[in-house]
Amino acid sequence: MAGADDAVSLVELVDERRHLLDVAFWMLGSGREAERVIDEAYRQWFGLPEAERTRIGEPRSWLCRVVGGACLSRLASPGRCGAGADEVGGVPEDSSSPADRARRSLRARRGRPTSVEEHDAVVRAVREACAREDEEVLASLLAADAAAFFDGGGKVRALVGPVEGRVPVARSLLTLLARHPRTTLATHAVNGRTGLVVRYGRQVAAVISLDVAGPHVVQVWITLNPDKLRTWNHTVRAR
């Protein structure tokens, strides 16, 4: 289980990946190769034992070194054929992952369906609490056993395990959504229900889906995986 103290702000995550892509593109001159190198670097990051990751004081510097080394290796390779698709994929999804188990548990425990009006009211209240960075109000909108799941797809340095408990979940969300002049948080239809879309500048940087039971959010699903956000960046409009 991840801790709220391990959360990273959205701005840091987006800027970090952009910087790494700039470095790789400058060295390789190919956007596709740069993407592959970055995916490879993050795969190495998540492949480290947790204790070793914790000891790395500057993750961005560590990732830069990995990216630089990978680029130099590619430049020195005869033919520069690059890596195959099977070498650069993100962390594979596991059908028995904590997120899957949580969804099954949610369906089993929460029998009463929440009306559209109730759901929308709770989501709007969550948005307001996040915008005001009000931890107390945000925590009050979460169930005592609330859980948050961060889907970075192994392609950004997001939390791997779930965060559990109303206060830890509230803190992890506020850390992720830390106020910045270029970030905006808006309500938008997500998977058929009202959710939240976070933009960094004009880029959709995160999509948040909330499972609501009665007056409380019981689970929060944060999509940060750049691959899953590509369609959003072409089609989304805040309302």
Disulfide bonds with the S-S distance in Angstrom:
none
